[in-house]
Amino acid sequence: MTEPPTRAIRRTGLRVSALGFGGAPITNLGQVTVDATALATIKAAYASGVRYFDTAPFHGYGLGEHRIGHMLRNRPRAEYVLSTKVGCLLTP
């Protein structure tokens, strides 16, 4: 498989896949997405070369971070970039 194109993130030294994965659609935003479907979607993105994943605490009140983290936890950390937002605290 040919490596997908990457882009530099300004002065950070990080390179990310030109196509990223936004976590909002896998967090029951607009319609319910079951875990198996969400994880299969993230896994397919990774398999196709996506190495930039973006989510936020308000994506399903932590569901996006949980699902993306679950899929990436056994992947080599140097292979992907994960971004999220800060400034909010979610409590049960």
Secondary structure, DSSP 8 states (H G I E B T S, - for coil): -----EEE-TTS--EEESS-EESGGGTTSSS---HHHHHHHHHHHHHTT--EEE--TTTTTTHHHHHHHHHHTTS-GGG-EEE---S-----
